[in-house]
């Protein structure tokens, strides 16, 4: 059984907004981290590696629909998985001790 390629590498563009065409719940559930210009960022709403930008929330501001206002920052974007992929049979394994 081959590993799903969509879960082994991150896409060029990914969004946290479920209404976006770049939203992928399966990838996000695994945990995605972003390094932007060499620094960890935890407030990234969307990123694009090939175009070199991230969108971050602009404080606590909201638009008229209640969505967070965002600011586009340009620089070097390095996405990574926060947790390693688990093999298919290891989900219920617990250590005794």
C-alpha positions as CSV (number, residue, x, y, z in Angstrom):
1,X,0.0,0.0,0.0
2,X,1.6,3.3,-1.1
3,X,1.5,6.4,1.1
4,X,-0.9,9.1,-0.1
5,X,1.3,11.7,-1.9
6,X,-1.0,14.6,-0.8
7,X,-0.1,13.8,2.8
8,X,3.7,13.5,2.3
9,X,4.4,16.9,0.9
10,X,2.8,20.3,1.3
11,X,1.2,22.2,-1.6
12,X,2.5,25.4,-3.0
13,X,-0.5,27.3,-1.5
14,X,-2.7,26.5,1.5
15,X,-5.4,28.4,3.4
16,X,-7.1,28.1,6.8
17,X,-10.4,29.4,5.4
18,X,-12.8,26.6,4.7
19,X,-14.4,28.7,1.9
20,X,-11.1,28.9,0.0
21,X,-10.2,26.6,-2.9
22,X,-6.8,26.2,-1.2
23,X,-8.3,24.7,2.0
24,X,-7.3,21.1,2.8
25,X,-8.7,19.8,6.1
26,X,-6.7,16.5,5.9
27,X,-3.3,18.4,5.6
28,X,-4.2,20.9,8.3
29,X,-5.3,18.2,10.8
30,X,-1.8,16.9,10.6
31,X,-0.3,20.3,11.7
32,X,1.4,22.7,9.3
33,X,4.0,25.1,10.5
34,X,5.5,28.1,8.7
35,X,8.9,29.7,8.7
36,X,8.8,33.2,7.2
37,X,12.2,34.8,6.6
38,X,13.7,32.4,9.0
39,X,11.3,33.0,11.9
40,X,8.4,30.8,13.2
41,X,5.0,32.2,12.5
42,X,1.9,31.0,14.3
43,X,-0.7,33.4,13.0
44,X,-0.6,32.6,9.3
45,X,-4.0,32.5,7.6
46,X,-2.7,31.6,4.1
47,X,0.6,31.1,2.3
48,X,2.0,30.8,-1.2
49,X,5.6,29.5,-1.6
50,X,6.1,30.2,-5.3
51,X,4.9,33.8,-5.1
52,X,6.7,34.3,-1.7
53,X,3.9,35.7,0.6
54,X,1.9,34.9,3.7
55,X,-1.3,36.4,5.0
56,X,-1.5,37.2,8.7
57,X,-4.3,38.6,10.8
58,X,-4.1,42.4,11.2
59,X,-4.7,42.6,15.0
60,X,-8.2,41.9,16.1
61,X,-9.9,43.8,13.2
62,X,-12.8,42.1,11.4
63,X,-14.4,42.9,8.0
64,X,-18.2,43.4,7.7
65,X,-18.7,39.6,7.5
66,X,-16.8,38.9,10.7
67,X,-13.7,37.5,9.0
68,X,-10.3,38.6,10.2
69,X,-8.7,41.4,8.3
70,X,-5.4,40.2,6.8
71,X,-2.1,41.7,5.7
72,X,0.0,40.2,2.9
73,X,3.8,40.0,3.8
74,X,6.4,39.1,1.2
75,X,9.5,37.1,1.8
76,X,10.8,33.6,2.0
77,X,8.1,31.0,2.9
78,X,9.1,27.5,4.3
79,X,6.1,25.3,5.2
80,X,6.7,22.1,7.1
81,X,4.7,19.4,9.0
82,X,4.7,19.8,12.7
83,X,4.2,16.0,13.3
84,X,5.6,13.1,11.4
85,X,3.3,10.9,9.3
86,X,2.0,7.9,11.3
87,X,2.1,4.5,9.6
88,X,-1.4,3.1,9.0
89,X,-1.2,0.4,11.7
90,X,0.2,2.5,14.6
91,X,-2.8,4.6,15.5
92,X,-3.9,2.6,18.6
93,X,-0.5,1.7,20.1
94,X,0.1,3.0,23.6
95,X,3.2,2.5,25.7
96,X,3.0,0.8,29.0
97,X,4.8,2.1,32.0
